[in-house]
Amino acid sequence: MTGFGVGEALLPNANTAHGCADKVSIEIRAVNHRFLDVRVRVPPQVPDLASVVESLARERLSRGRFDIGVRFDGAVLGAMVIDRDRARSVFAALQALRDELAPNAEVPLSLLGAVPDLFVPSLERDSRGLSAVLAAALDASLKSLDAMRVREGSALVDDLLRRLATIRRLMQAISERAPHVVDSYKKRLKERAERLRVATDIELDAGRLEQEVALFADRIDIAEEVTRLESHCTHFESLLTSTEAVGRRLDFLLQEMAREANTIGAKSQDVAVAHAVVDLKAEIERMREQSQNVE
């Protein structure tokens, strides 16, 4: 389910002077996804922390795509210092280029100011303490995300329940129409037999007519399909109140409901029933689209 959450955590003994606290902030954006896909963005100065945050997130998440952004405020990463090895390497390369292009020319140290990532954090905080703060910030952001998803989930459940009620009304209409289809067929068959008798003076056996009607009634009988469809609806409704991850089970049930609807449509010999089946399949398809938002 889509959603957004943000959380933050202060470092122990954080400096809060001038309203600038040493803290970690984490934002999470969630969208629907069939599997679990976690993507973490951290400041370029601390790329190794991405794996730490991803590991913490995977322990808490189960399904969906999550874009996680980590931001550091204050002196979380410690004072900025020069990466001396990088500076020496860059300066040596500049001197080598000078010797090749313009021997004896001066190579000013100010050129190093244009080198990216030359200043790096000293990381004065211990890694264990920083990991604990990251976990606390992630926990806060997930709680914020869950609160938003609960609100969205409540609206989603209401929508699915309304559509489920529509499906049941359509099923009821189809079930009530079914006996009239047999009666209509029986009437048409008798009318055809009467026309044939008048035209050819041949009297058709009444027992044979009843047998044809019985075979027709058996051929279009949808009692089993309606019963299974109602059972799927009941199961679907019960899953909507579950606290577990039920997205895949809902999707499976909707596939089965669509299969029963297709069978009812294939047996249909009546325009009104055919129209109701079209509406039934449309509602099931809309529910399948909505169920993709459920974990």
C-alpha positions as CSV (number, residue, x, y, z in Angstrom):
1,M,0.0,0.0,0.0
2,T,1.3,3.5,-0.8
3,G,2.2,5.8,2.0
4,F,4.8,8.2,3.4
5,G,6.4,8.4,6.8
6,V,9.1,10.4,8.5
7,G,10.9,9.9,11.8
8,E,14.0,11.2,13.6
9,A,16.1,10.4,16.5
10,L,18.6,12.4,18.6
11,L,22.1,11.2,19.3
12,P,23.1,10.6,23.0
13,N,24.3,13.9,24.5
14,A,23.2,15.7,21.3
15,N,24.1,19.3,21.0
16,T,20.9,21.3,20.9
17,A,22.4,24.8,21.1
18,H,20.9,27.3,18.7
19,G,18.1,24.9,17.8
20,C,20.5,22.7,15.8
21,A,20.4,19.2,17.3
22,D,22.6,16.3,16.4
23,K,20.0,14.0,14.9
24,V,19.2,11.5,12.2
25,S,16.1,11.9,10.0
26,I,14.6,9.1,7.8
27,E,11.9,9.5,5.2
28,I,10.1,6.5,3.7
29,R,8.0,6.4,0.6
30,A,6.1,3.2,-0.1
31,V,4.4,2.1,-3.3
32,N,2.8,-1.1,-4.4
33,H,5.1,-3.9,-5.5
34,R,4.6,-7.7,-5.8
35,F,7.8,-8.4,-3.8
36,L,10.0,-6.6,-1.3
37,D,12.2,-3.9,-2.9
38,V,14.1,-1.6,-0.6
39,R,16.2,1.3,-1.9
40,V,18.2,3.4,0.5
41,R,19.8,6.9,-0.1
42,V,22.4,8.1,2.3
43,P,24.8,11.1,2.2
44,P,27.7,10.4,-0.2
45,Q,30.2,10.8,2.7
46,V,28.9,7.6,4.4
47,P,27.9,5.1,1.7
48,D,28.5,2.1,4.0
49,L,25.5,3.1,6.1
50,A,23.1,2.2,3.2
51,S,23.6,-1.5,3.9
52,V,23.0,-1.0,7.6
53,V,19.7,0.9,7.0
54,E,18.6,-1.6,4.3
55,S,19.2,-4.6,6.7
56,L,17.2,-2.9,9.4
57,A,14.3,-2.1,7.0
58,R,14.2,-5.7,5.6
59,E,13.7,-7.0,9.2
60,R,10.5,-4.9,9.5
61,L,9.0,-4.9,6.0
62,S,7.4,-7.7,4.0
63,R,6.1,-6.5,0.6
64,G,6.2,-3.4,-1.5
65,R,8.8,-0.9,-2.8
66,F,10.3,1.4,-0.2
67,D,12.5,4.4,-1.0
68,I,14.3,5.4,2.2
69,G,16.2,8.6,2.5
70,V,18.6,9.3,5.4
71,R,19.6,12.8,6.4
72,F,22.1,13.9,9.2
73,D,21.7,17.1,11.0
74,G,24.2,18.8,13.3
75,A,27.5,17.1,14.0
76,V,26.3,13.5,13.8
77,L,29.1,12.6,11.5
78,G,31.7,14.5,13.4
79,A,33.9,17.4,12.1
80,M,34.9,17.5,8.4
81,V,38.5,16.6,7.7
82,I,40.6,16.4,4.6
83,D,41.0,13.0,3.0
84,R,44.8,13.2,3.0
85,D,45.4,10.2,0.8
86,R,43.0,11.5,-1.8
87,A,44.5,15.0,-1.6
88,R,48.1,13.6,-2.1
89,S,47.0,11.4,-5.0
90,V,45.2,14.3,-6.8
91,F,48.1,16.8,-6.2
92,A,50.6,14.2,-7.5
93,A,48.5,13.8,-10.6
94,L,48.4,17.5,-11.2
95,Q,52.1,17.8,-10.8
96,A,52.7,15.0,-13.3
97,L,50.4,16.8,-15.7
98,R,52.4,20.0,-15.1
99,D,55.7,18.3,-15.8
100,E,54.2,17.0,-19.1
101,L,52.6,20.2,-20.3
102,A,54.4,23.1,-18.6
103,P,57.6,22.1,-16.6
104,N,58.5,24.4,-13.7
105,A,55.0,26.0,-13.7
106,E,53.4,26.5,-10.3
107,V,50.7,24.1,-9.1
108,P,48.6,26.0,-6.6
109,L,47.1,24.1,-3.7
110,S,43.9,26.0,-4.3
111,L,43.1,23.7,-7.2
112,L,42.3,21.0,-4.6
113,G,39.3,23.0,-3.5
114,A,37.6,21.9,-6.7
115,V,38.1,18.2,-6.0
116,P,34.8,16.5,-5.0
117,D,34.6,14.6,-1.8
118,L,38.0,15.9,-0.6
119,F,36.5,16.7,2.8
120,V,35.0,13.8,4.6
121,P,33.4,13.4,8.1
122,S,35.6,12.3,10.9
123,L,32.9,9.9,12.1
124,E,33.7,10.6,15.7
125,R,30.5,8.7,16.8
126,D,31.0,5.0,17.4
127,S,29.4,2.8,14.8
128,R,27.3,0.9,17.4
129,G,25.7,4.1,18.7
130,L,25.0,5.4,15.2
131,S,23.3,2.1,14.3
132,A,21.1,2.4,17.3
133,V,20.1,5.9,16.4
134,L,19.4,4.8,12.8
135,A,17.2,2.0,14.1
136,A,15.3,4.5,16.3
137,A,14.8,6.9,13.4
138,L,13.7,4.1,11.1
139,D,11.2,2.8,13.8
140,A,9.7,6.3,14.1
141,S,9.4,6.7,10.3
142,L,7.7,3.2,10.0
143,K,5.2,4.1,12.7
144,S,4.4,7.3,10.8
145,L,4.1,5.3,7.6
146,D,1.8,2.7,9.3
147,A,-0.5,5.4,10.6
148,M,-1.0,6.8,7.1
149,R,-1.5,3.3,5.7
150,V,-4.0,2.5,8.4
151,R,-6.1,5.5,7.3
152,E,-5.8,4.5,3.6
153,G,-6.4,0.8,4.5
154,S,-9.7,1.7,6.2
155,A,-10.9,3.5,3.1
156,L,-9.8,0.6,1.0
157,V,-11.6,-2.0,3.1
158,D,-14.8,0.1,2.9
159,D,-14.5,0.2,-0.9
160,L,-13.9,-3.6,-1.2
161,L,-16.9,-4.3,1.1
162,R,-19.1,-2.1,-1.0
163,R,-18.0,-3.9,-4.2
164,L,-18.5,-7.3,-2.4
165,A,-22.1,-6.2,-1.6
166,T,-22.6,-5.4,-5.3
167,I,-21.3,-8.8,-6.3
168,R,-23.8,-10.5,-3.9
169,R,-26.7,-8.4,-5.3
170,L,-25.7,-9.5,-8.8
171,M,-25.5,-13.1,-7.7
172,Q,-28.9,-12.9,-6.1
173,A,-30.4,-11.4,-9.3
174,I,-28.8,-14.2,-11.4
175,S,-30.1,-16.9,-9.0
176,E,-33.6,-15.5,-9.1
177,R,-33.6,-15.2,-12.8
178,A,-32.3,-18.8,-13.4
179,P,-35.8,-20.6,-12.9
180,H,-37.4,-18.1,-15.3
181,V,-34.9,-19.1,-18.0
182,V,-36.0,-22.7,-17.8
183,D,-39.7,-21.7,-17.9
184,S,-39.0,-19.5,-20.9
185,Y,-37.2,-22.3,-22.7
186,K,-40.1,-24.7,-21.9
187,K,-42.6,-22.2,-23.2
188,R,-40.6,-21.7,-26.4
189,L,-40.2,-25.4,-26.9
190,K,-43.9,-26.0,-26.6
191,E,-44.7,-23.2,-29.0
192,R,-42.3,-24.7,-31.6
193,A,-43.8,-28.2,-31.0
194,E,-47.3,-26.7,-31.6
195,R,-46.2,-25.0,-34.8
196,L,-44.7,-28.2,-36.0
197,R,-47.9,-30.1,-35.2
198,V,-50.0,-27.6,-37.1
199,A,-47.7,-27.6,-40.1
200,T,-47.1,-31.4,-40.3
201,D,-50.0,-32.8,-38.3
202,I,-47.3,-34.7,-36.2
203,E,-48.0,-35.0,-32.5
204,L,-44.8,-34.8,-30.4
205,D,-44.5,-36.9,-27.3
206,A,-45.1,-34.8,-24.2
207,G,-42.6,-36.9,-22.3
208,R,-39.9,-36.2,-24.8
209,L,-40.5,-32.4,-24.4
210,E,-40.2,-32.7,-20.6
211,Q,-37.0,-34.7,-21.1
212,E,-35.6,-31.9,-23.3
213,V,-36.5,-29.3,-20.7
214,A,-34.8,-31.4,-18.0
215,L,-31.6,-31.7,-20.0
216,F,-31.6,-28.0,-20.7
217,A,-32.2,-27.2,-17.0
218,D,-29.2,-29.4,-16.1
219,R,-27.0,-27.9,-18.8
220,I,-27.6,-24.3,-17.5
221,D,-27.7,-25.1,-13.8
222,I,-25.4,-22.7,-11.9
223,A,-26.2,-23.7,-8.4
224,E,-22.7,-25.0,-7.7
225,E,-21.0,-22.0,-9.2
226,V,-23.2,-19.6,-7.1
227,T,-22.5,-21.6,-4.0
228,R,-18.7,-21.5,-4.5
229,L,-18.9,-17.8,-5.4
230,E,-20.7,-17.0,-2.2
231,S,-18.1,-19.1,-0.2
232,H,-15.3,-17.1,-1.8
233,C,-17.1,-13.8,-0.9
234,T,-17.4,-14.9,2.7
235,H,-13.8,-15.9,2.9
236,F,-12.7,-12.7,1.2
237,E,-14.8,-10.7,3.8
238,S,-13.1,-12.5,6.7
239,L,-9.6,-11.8,5.4
240,L,-10.3,-8.1,5.3
241,T,-10.4,-8.1,9.1
242,S,-7.1,-10.0,9.4
243,T,-4.0,-8.5,10.8
244,E,-1.8,-10.7,8.7
245,A,-0.4,-10.1,5.2
246,V,-3.3,-11.3,3.1
247,G,-2.7,-9.7,-0.3
248,R,-1.8,-12.8,-2.2
249,R,-4.8,-14.8,-0.7
250,L,-7.2,-12.0,-1.7
251,D,-5.7,-12.1,-5.2
252,F,-6.1,-15.9,-5.4
253,L,-9.8,-15.7,-4.2
254,L,-10.6,-13.0,-6.8
255,Q,-9.1,-15.3,-9.5
256,E,-11.4,-18.1,-8.3
257,M,-14.3,-15.7,-8.2
258,A,-13.6,-14.6,-11.8
259,R,-13.4,-18.3,-12.8
260,E,-16.9,-19.0,-11.4
261,A,-18.3,-15.9,-13.1
262,N,-16.8,-17.0,-16.4
263,T,-18.5,-20.4,-16.0
264,I,-21.8,-18.8,-15.2
265,G,-21.5,-16.7,-18.3
266,A,-20.7,-19.7,-20.4
267,K,-23.8,-21.4,-19.2
268,S,-26.0,-18.4,-19.7
269,Q,-28.8,-18.7,-22.1
270,D,-30.5,-15.4,-21.2
271,V,-29.8,-11.8,-22.0
272,A,-30.6,-10.5,-18.6
273,V,-28.2,-13.1,-17.0
274,A,-25.5,-12.3,-19.5
275,H,-25.7,-8.6,-18.7
276,A,-25.5,-9.3,-15.0
277,V,-22.5,-11.6,-15.5
278,V,-20.7,-8.7,-17.4
279,D,-21.4,-6.4,-14.4
280,L,-20.2,-9.2,-12.0
281,K,-16.9,-9.7,-13.9
282,A,-16.3,-5.9,-14.0
283,E,-16.7,-5.6,-10.2
284,I,-14.4,-8.5,-9.6
285,E,-11.8,-6.9,-11.9
286,R,-12.1,-3.6,-10.0
287,M,-11.5,-5.5,-6.8
288,R,-8.5,-7.2,-8.2
289,E,-7.0,-3.8,-9.0
290,Q,-7.7,-2.6,-5.5
291,S,-6.4,-5.7,-3.9
292,Q,-3.0,-4.9,-5.3
293,N,-2.8,-2.2,-2.6
294,V,-3.0,-4.9,0.1
295,E,0.1,-6.6,1.5
